[in-house]
């Protein structure tokens, strides 16, 4: 067995042996060995890797629980009892888990689910089934007639209301977190449900630039917000409804420069005047009059690079992030509570929160700077990149190369465990990322060349050479 991805609990370090199948949970993995026994590894805070003895024919793992199907059809579960860690009675044909609760196919073909997501009135599909995918929060099942039925339970994920079973007949399926995919009996492949996409163009159209806001990872999904400038100068935005950002961009006049933050956005018209929209906490979306060369939106504050090369800020930036030092600048970037700018002579100057040394730039001459939440990166005039600040996820471990742009993503997590990533665009149009990749935000689509990129927290977006917007990682696509 080979594993890859996050390994903070040892979940990507498999046990030795030969395996017939595996069940991967959030922070633990269980494997069915070829001799019929089970072995689990990774997090064990709820006993989810403490495997019962005996023979098994199938294994499934969820958030803090695992279950195994025995040869006699009974199911043994272990782990968090609230998440389905209590073994059900009866005999079964198949078992599956998706985060909050397991579901199984009884010997008579009926679906049975248990755990905290399952309560009175739980919408289990009626019929006879041969396989189930997902769990008590949301899932799909394959009927004996090869059709698919899906459901959304209590406490479901975003986009679960879109988990509508497709027409047609299928031979196999997989579902989790509000979306599903399956192979048709005609060997076609189809996916349906919520918009948790990776490496797909969004929104539809042709564009010149994209800006990705921070975006914390669900269940706190505020801030998953991105906008792009079309080749016609019009702005398109997509984000989660819960963010509170006004979906209608208040301008029909073409724009050239755009910047998005968690709850507001700003853009420059072709004449250099500015327009902002979204939440106006502290006046962050109320720009001053004047002519600007660039705008950058932060968390509750905004700064603009004026036509005279000075920087002015407005809103309620914490840690004095909205109070730029005097000087003449070429370019600037705002993070959560830290801002940096490139002086005319190429030196980077930062201000605001410096608790992780994110406002202490590396020496050198720069042409561009990008600030995340607790780290920042700069593109030097020789095409190399330097990063500074927090390195919890390796976001400062810059690869070598000749680059033309760098973007520092926002962080998610709390306290001393704030994960982040960075990406850069090389001279050949390829994207290279480093740091956290828990949600695929550091894995750009293969074979696509880009002209501009922008990193959020759990996702990254870029404009391809064909003027399409591509996003990868964990985000919600709702084009406006």
C-alpha positions in Angstrom: 0.0 0.0 0.0 1.1 3.6 -0.7 -0.4 6.7 0.9 0.2 10.4 0.4 -1.1 13.7 1.7 -1.4 14.9 5.3 0.5 12.8 7.8 0.2 14.7 11.0 -1.3 11.6 12.8 0.6 9.0 10.9 -2.4 8.4 8.7 -0.3 8.4 5.5 2.2 5.8 6.9 0.6 2.5 6.2 1.3 -0.7 8.2 3.4 -3.4 6.4 1.5 -6.2 4.8 -0.7 -7.1 1.8 -4.2 -5.7 1.5 -7.4 -6.4 -0.3 -9.2 -3.1 0.4 -8.9 0.1 2.5 -11.2 2.5 4.3 -9.8 6.1 4.7 -11.3 8.3 7.4 -10.4 11.9 8.2 -7.2 11.3 10.2 -7.0 7.5 10.3 -7.0 4.6 7.8 -8.0 0.9 8.1 -6.9 -1.8 5.8 -8.4 -5.2 5.1 -5.5 -7.6 4.8 -5.5 -10.5 2.4 -5.8 -12.9 5.4 -9.1 -11.3 6.3 -7.9 -9.4 9.4 -8.0 -5.7 9.9 -5.3 -3.2 10.8 -5.7 0.5 11.4 -3.3 3.5 11.9 -3.4 7.2 12.4 -5.4 9.1 15.1 -6.8 7.0 17.9 -8.3 9.7 20.2 -11.7 7.9 20.1 -10.3 4.4 19.7 -10.9 4.4 15.9 -7.7 2.4 15.3 -8.3 -0.1 18.0 -9.5 -3.0 15.8 -11.6 -5.9 17.2 -10.2 -9.3 16.5 -11.7 -11.7 14.0 -12.2 -12.1 10.2 -13.8 -9.4 8.0 -14.8 -9.1 4.3 -15.1 -5.3 4.1 -14.0 -2.1 6.0 -15.2 1.5 6.0 -13.8 4.5 7.9 -15.3 7.9 8.7 -14.4 10.9 10.8 -13.8 9.2 14.2 -15.2 5.8 13.6 -14.6 2.6 11.6 -16.8 -0.4 10.8 -16.1 -3.9 9.4 -18.4 -6.4 7.8 -17.8 -10.0 9.1 -18.3 -13.1 7.0 -21.5 -13.9 8.8 -23.0 -10.5 7.8 -22.8 -8.9 11.2 -21.1 -5.5 11.5 -18.6 -4.5 14.2 -17.9 -0.8 14.7 -15.4 1.0 16.9 -14.5 4.6 17.7 -16.7 7.5 18.7 -20.1 6.1 19.7 -21.9 9.3 18.7 -20.5 9.0 15.2 -21.7 5.5 14.8 -19.1 3.6 16.8 -21.8 1.3 18.3 -22.3 -1.9 16.4 -25.8 -2.4 14.9 -27.8 -5.6 15.3 -28.8 -7.7 12.3 -27.0 -9.0 9.2 -25.9 -6.8 6.3 -24.5 -7.0 2.8 -22.4 -3.7 2.7 -21.4 -0.8 4.9 -20.2 2.7 4.2 -19.3 5.8 6.3 -19.1 9.5 5.4 -18.0 11.6 8.4 -21.0 11.8 10.7 -22.7 8.4 10.5 -22.5 5.0 8.9 -25.1 3.4 6.6 -25.4 -0.2 5.5 -27.5 -2.4 3.3 -29.4 -5.0 5.3 -29.7 -8.6 4.1 -33.2 -7.8 2.7 -31.8 -4.9 0.6 -33.1 -2.0 2.9 -30.9 0.9 3.9 -30.1 1.3 7.6 -28.2 4.3 9.0 -27.1 5.1 12.6 -25.1 7.8 14.5 -25.7 11.4 15.6 -26.8 12.5 12.1 -29.7 10.1 12.1 -32.9 11.0 13.9 -36.7 10.9 13.6 -37.8 11.4 10.0 -34.4 10.7 8.5 -34.9 10.5 4.7 -33.7 7.0 4.0 -34.7 6.0 0.4 -37.3 3.3 0.0 -36.4 0.3 -2.1 -34.1 -2.6 -2.3 -30.4 -1.9 -2.8 -27.1 -3.7 -3.4 -24.6 -1.0 -2.4 -24.4 2.3 -0.5 -21.9 5.1 -0.6 -21.6 8.0 1.8 -23.3 7.9 5.2 -26.0 9.4 7.5 -25.1 13.0 6.6 -25.5 12.5 2.8 -25.2 9.6 0.5 -26.4 7.6 -2.5 -27.3 3.9 -2.9 -27.3 1.6 -5.9 -30.6 -0.2 -6.4 -31.1 -3.8 -7.6 -32.4 -2.3 -10.8 -29.1 -0.4 -11.2 -30.7 3.0 -10.6 -29.3 5.4 -8.0 -31.2 7.0 -5.1 -29.6 9.8 -2.9 -30.5 11.6 0.3 -29.5 14.5 2.6 -29.6 14.0 6.3 -29.4 16.3 9.3 -26.3 18.6 9.5 -25.4 18.1 5.9 -22.7 19.8 3.9 -23.0 22.8 1.7 -24.5 21.9 -1.7 -26.2 18.8 -0.4 -29.5 20.0 -1.6 -28.1 19.5 -5.1 -27.4 15.8 -4.4 -30.1 14.7 -6.8 -29.6 11.2 -8.3 -29.0 11.2 -12.0 -31.1 9.4 -14.5 -29.8 6.2 -16.0 -28.4 2.9 -14.8 -25.0 2.4 -13.0 -22.7 -0.4 -12.1 -20.8 1.3 -9.2 -20.8 4.6 -7.4 -19.1 6.7 -4.7 -20.5 9.5 -2.7 -19.4 11.8 0.2 -20.0 15.3 1.6 -22.9 16.1 -0.7 -21.6 14.9 -4.1 -21.4 11.6 -5.9 -19.9 10.0 -8.9 -20.6 6.7 -10.7 -19.9 4.5 -13.7 -22.8 3.9 -15.9 -23.7 0.5 -17.2 -22.7 1.8 -20.6 -19.2 2.6 -19.3 -19.8 6.3 -19.1 -18.8 8.3 -16.0 -21.0 11.0 -14.3 -20.8 13.2 -11.2 -23.5 15.1 -9.4 -24.2 17.1 -6.3 -22.5 20.0 -4.5 -19.8 22.1 -6.1 -16.7 20.9 -4.4 -14.6 20.9 -7.5 -10.9 20.4 -8.3 -9.3 21.5 -11.5 -12.5 22.7 -13.2 -13.0 26.0 -15.1 -15.2 28.4 -13.1 -17.0 30.6 -14.0 -17.8 30.3 -17.7 -16.4 32.9 -20.0 -13.0 34.4 -20.9 -11.0 36.4 -18.3 -7.8 38.4 -17.8 -7.3 38.1 -14.0 -8.7 36.4 -10.9 -8.6 37.3 -7.2 -9.2 34.7 -4.5 -10.1 35.7 -1.0 -8.9 33.9 2.1 -11.6 31.4 2.7 -11.6 29.3 5.8 -12.3 25.6 5.5 -15.8 24.4 6.3 -17.6 24.1 8.7 -16.8 27.8 9.0 -17.0 28.6 5.3 -17.2 32.4 5.5 -14.7 34.0 3.1 -14.8 31.5 0.2 -15.0 34.3 -2.3 -13.4 34.9 -5.6 -13.9 37.3 -8.5 -12.5 37.6 -12.0 -12.3 40.3 -14.7 -13.6 39.3 -18.1 -12.0 40.1 -21.3 -14.8 42.6 -21.7 -13.9 44.3 -18.4 -16.9 43.0 -16.6 -16.6 41.3 -13.2 -17.9 37.9 -12.3 -17.9 36.6 -8.6 -18.6 33.3 -7.0 -18.7 32.5 -3.3 -20.8 31.0 -0.5 -24.2 32.5 0.3 -23.3 32.7 4.0 -20.4 35.1 3.3 -22.7 38.1 3.1 -21.1 39.7 0.0 -23.4 41.5 -2.3 -23.6 39.3 -5.4 -24.3 42.2 -7.8 -21.2 44.1 -8.8 -22.2 47.8 -8.7 -20.7 48.9 -12.0 -21.3 48.4 -15.7 -18.1 50.3 -16.5 -15.2 48.0 -17.4 -12.5 47.4 -14.8 -8.8 46.5 -15.2 -7.6 45.7 -11.7 -9.5 43.7 -9.0 -8.9 42.5 -5.4 -11.2 40.4 -3.2 -11.2 39.9 0.5 -13.3 37.6 2.7 -16.3 39.9 2.7 -15.7 42.7 0.2 -14.1 43.5 -3.1 -12.7 46.5 -4.9 -11.8 47.2 -8.6 -10.3 50.0 -10.6 -12.0 51.4 -13.7 -9.9 52.1 -16.7 -9.6 55.8 -15.7 -8.2 54.8 -12.3 -11.2 55.5 -10.2 -12.3 52.9 -7.7 -15.5 51.0 -6.9 -16.0 48.6 -3.9 -18.8 46.3 -2.9 -19.8 43.8 -0.2 -19.8 44.3 3.5 -18.7 47.7 4.6 -17.4 46.9 8.1 -15.5 49.9 9.3 -15.9 51.6 5.9 -13.7 49.0 4.1 -15.9 49.2 1.0 -16.1 53.0 0.9 -13.1 54.1 -1.1 -11.8 57.7 -1.2 -12.0 59.7 -4.4 -8.9 59.9 -6.6 -6.9 58.1 -9.2 -5.3 54.8 -8.3 -2.8 52.4 -9.9 -3.6 49.3 -7.7 -6.0 48.2 -5.0 -5.7 45.5 -2.4 -8.5 44.3 -0.1 -7.7 42.9 3.4 -9.8 41.7 6.3 -12.0 44.7 7.1 -9.7 47.2 5.5 -8.5 48.2 2.0 -5.4 50.1 0.6 -4.9 51.8 -2.7 -1.7 52.7 -4.5 -2.3 56.2 -5.7 -1.2 57.8 -8.9 1.6 59.6 -7.0 3.0 56.2 -5.9 1.9 56.7 -2.2 -0.4 54.3 -0.4 -3.6 55.2 1.4 -5.8 52.9 3.5 -9.3 52.9 4.8 -11.5 50.6 7.0 -10.7 49.1 10.3 -7.5 47.1 9.9 -6.2 45.6 13.1 -2.6 45.8 14.3 -2.3 49.1 12.5 -2.4 47.3 9.2 -4.4 50.2 7.8 -1.6 52.7 8.6 1.0 52.5 5.9 4.4 54.1 6.2 5.2 57.1 4.1 7.0 56.4 0.9 6.8 55.8 -2.8 5.8 52.3 -3.9 5.5 50.1 -7.0 3.1 47.4 -5.7 1.4 46.3 -2.5 -0.5 43.4 -0.9 -2.7 43.0 2.2 -3.2 40.0 4.4 -5.4 39.4 7.4 -3.7 42.0 9.6 -0.4 42.5 7.8 0.5 44.5 4.7 3.6 44.8 2.6 4.6 47.0 -0.3 7.5 47.2 -2.8 9.4 50.5 -2.7 10.5 52.2 -6.0 14.0 51.0 -5.3 12.9 47.3 -4.9 12.9 47.0 -1.1 9.9 45.4 0.6 8.4 47.3 3.5 5.8 45.6 5.8 3.6 46.8 8.6 0.9 45.5 10.9 0.9 42.1 12.8 4.4 40.7 13.1 3.6 37.9 15.6 4.9 35.2 13.2 7.5 37.5 11.6 5.3 37.9 8.6 6.1 41.7 8.6 9.9 41.0 8.6 10.7 40.6 5.0 13.9 38.9 3.7 16.5 41.3 2.2 16.8 41.8 -1.5 15.4 43.6 -4.5 11.8 42.7 -5.4 9.3 43.4 -8.1 6.2 42.0 -6.4 5.0 40.9 -3.0 2.1 38.8 -1.8 0.8 38.6 1.8 -1.2 35.7 3.3 -2.4 35.7 6.9 0.8 34.6 8.8 3.3 34.5 6.0 4.3 36.5 2.9 6.3 35.9 -0.3 8.1 38.2 -2.6 9.3 37.9 -6.2 12.9 39.1 -6.6 14.1 41.0 -9.7 16.2 37.9 -10.6 13.1 35.7 -10.8 13.7 33.9 -7.6 11.3 33.9 -4.6 11.8 34.4 -0.9 9.1 33.9 1.8 9.0 34.8 5.4 6.7 34.4 8.5 5.1 31.2 9.7 6.3 27.9 8.3 3.9 25.5 10.0 3.0 23.8 6.7 6.3 24.4 4.8 4.9 27.5 3.1 8.4 29.1 3.3 10.1 26.1 1.6 10.4 27.8 -1.7 11.4 25.7 -4.8 14.1 27.0 -7.1 13.2 28.3 -10.5 12.7 31.3 -12.7 9.3 32.8 -11.8 7.1 35.8 -12.9 4.5 35.9 -10.1 4.0 34.6 -6.6 0.9 34.4 -4.4 0.7 33.6 -0.7 -2.4 31.9 0.4 -4.4 32.7 3.5 -4.2 30.3 6.5 -6.8 28.1 8.2 -6.6 26.5 11.6 -6.0 28.3 14.9 -3.3 28.9 17.5 0.0 27.4 16.6 -1.4 25.2 13.9 -2.2 27.5 11.0 -1.9 25.8 7.7 -1.0 27.8 4.6 0.3 27.4 1.1 2.0 29.4 -1.6 2.1 29.2 -5.4 4.2 30.7 -8.1 3.9 31.0 -11.9 7.1 30.2 -13.7 8.4 31.7 -17.0 6.8 28.8 -19.0 3.3 29.4 -17.6 3.3 26.4 -15.2 2.2 26.7 -11.6 4.3 25.4 -8.8 2.9 25.3 -5.2 4.4 24.4 -1.8 3.1 24.2 1.8 -0.2 22.7 2.9 -2.0 20.6 0.3 -4.8 19.1 2.5 -7.5 19.9 0.0 -5.6 19.8 -3.2 -5.0 23.6 -3.2 -1.4 23.0 -4.0 -2.0 20.6 -6.9 -2.8 22.6 -10.1 -4.4 20.9 -13.0 -1.9 19.1 -15.2 -1.1 20.3 -18.7 -2.6 23.8 -18.2 -0.5 26.9 -18.7 -1.5 30.1 -16.8 -0.9 33.8 -17.1 -2.0 34.8 -13.6 -2.7 33.0 -10.3 -4.3 33.8 -6.9 -4.3 31.7 -3.8 -7.0 31.5 -1.1 -6.7 29.3 2.0 -8.1 26.0 0.9 -8.1 26.6 -2.8 -6.2 28.4 -5.6 -7.4 29.9 -8.9 -5.7 31.0 -12.0 -6.3 32.4 -15.5 -5.1 30.1 -18.3 -3.5 31.1 -21.5 -6.9 30.5 -23.1 -8.4 33.0 -20.7 -10.4 30.5 -18.7 -10.5 30.6 -14.9 -9.5 27.4 -13.3 -9.8 26.7 -9.5 -8.5 23.7 -7.6 -8.8 22.6 -3.9 -11.8 23.1 -1.7 -14.1 25.9 -2.7 -17.7 26.4 -3.6 -18.5 27.5 -7.1 -21.6 29.8 -7.5 -20.9 32.0 -10.5 -22.9 35.2 -10.5 
